Amino acid sequence: MSETTGNMDTPDMYDRLRLLKQYHHIAIVGLSADPYRPSHFVAIYLQAEGYDIIPINPRYAGKTILGKPVYASLAEAKAAGEQIEIVDIFRKAEDTPQFVAEAVQVGAKVLWLQLGVRNEETGKQAREAGLIFVQDRCVKMEHARFFGGLHTIGLNTGVILSRKL
């Protein structure tokens, strides 16, 4: 099944749930060292939920973010022995097609464009290359939605009420 997102189909919620249950090694392309950037917050959340994050950002290559070594590229991460299953991209839509071939080369199964990022050409290339393609969705928000961690600050309060406390 799939849902239509613009002119592209993206896996439906059941398939996205399956992806988040099945794959636990997520390369975050464009991960920022700035704790106020969305990519950083997503990485913190995913790491806290037990996912292995692999930071990809040439600006910080050779340094560490959240205790993990930062790589300049997916290929560099793979050469260092990192397992990559999902490639989560925090880049402008026009910059995303370049990651399709590299994602395939490193053995990724899923190419995921973050919330607000849509590119039909990237989707076409990804599907033709055998990748599962998700766009315009946030991995953190999807995980929180499925596993009970959705709250205004992104934490699971363990309390479900119709009004704020």
N, C-alpha and C positions, 0 to 999 in steps of 0.2 A: 504494500500500500504506500501511497505517497500523498502529500499535501501540496497544493500549488502555492508557490511563493513567487509572485510576479509571473514571469513566463517559464519559470523552471520548477520542476518537481523536487521536493526534498523529502527524505524519509518521514513517514508519519510518526506520531508520538510513540507508538508501540515499538517501531523500529529504532527510534532514538533511545528509548529506554533500554532496549536490547544492546545497542552499541555501548552505552555507558556501563552496563553490567559486564559485557564481554571484554572490553578493552580498557587497560589500566595504565598504558604508557603513552603520555600525551606530550608531543613537542609543541611548545607555544612559540610561534614565530612572531617576533616583535615584542617579546616580553620586556617590560620596562623595569628598571631598578627603582623607579619612583613609586613609593607605596600608595600614592594618590591616583595612579593611573589604573584604568580598568583591567588591563592585562595583568598587573601585579596582584590586584585583589582576586582575580579569577585564579591565579596560580596559588595564592595562599589558601583559598577555599578548597581547590582540588587536592592540594597536598594534605590538608587537614582531613580530607575524606578518604585518604589512602591511595590516591593516584600518584604515579611516578611522573613528575613533570621534567621535561627536558627543555631548558631555556635556549632559544635561538635568537640571537641579536648580534650582528657584527660590531655594533657600537660597544658592547660589553664583553666581547669574546676574550676568553682567558681569565675572566673574573668569575665571581660567584654571585648568584641571586638565590635567596632562600636556601642557602647551603648547597646549591647545585652548581656545577660548572656550566658556564655559558659558552655556547658554540656559535661560530660565525655562520654556519649553514647546517642543514639537515645532514648532508653528506659527511661533514666533519663530525657530527654527533654519532652517526652510524659507525664511522671509522674508529671512534673512541670506544665502541662497544655498547652504545645505547640501543635499546630496543624501542622502536617507534611504531605505534599502532594508529594513533590519531594525530593528524597535523592540524592544529588549531591556529588559524591565521588572524593576527591583529595588524592588518595592513590595509591600505587603500584598495578599493576594488580593482583599479587598473593595474595594481602591482601583483595581483594574485595568480595570473596564468603561469608565471615563471616557476611556481612551486609544484605544479602538477607532475612534471617529469621527475623532479627531485624526490617527491613523495613516493612515486612508484619505485624509483631506484633504491630507496632505503627500506622498502618493504612495507610501507604504511598501508593500512586498509581503508582509512577514512580521511577525506580532506574536508575540513570544517571551517567555514567562513563565519566570523563573529557577527553578532547582532548589528544590523545596519550595513553589512558588507554583502553586496550581491554582484555577481558577474556571470552572465550566461555563457560566455566563451569558456571561462574556467570550468563551469559545470559540464559543458559539453566535452571538453578535453579530459576532465577527470573521469567521467563515465566511460568514455571510449577507452581510457587506459585501465579500466577495471576497478576504479576506486568508488567507494560509496561517497556521495557528495551531499553535504549539508551546508546551507547558506542562510544568512540572516537569522541566526539563532545563537544564543550564548550558552556555552557548555555549562557554566556555573548555574545559570538560571534553570536550564533544563534539568540538571542534576537535582537542584533544590526542589524543583517542582515534583519530580518523581520520588524523591527519597525523604521528603519532609523537612527540608532545610530552608524553605522560603519564608523570609521575614524581611522587614524593611532594611535591616542592617546585614542581612545575609546569614544569620545564625539561626540554628534550630532552637527555639525556646522550649519545645516539648509541650507547649500549651496551645490548644486550638480554641479560639473564641471568636465570636462575631464582632467583638469590639476590642479596642486596645485597653490594656491595663493601665 
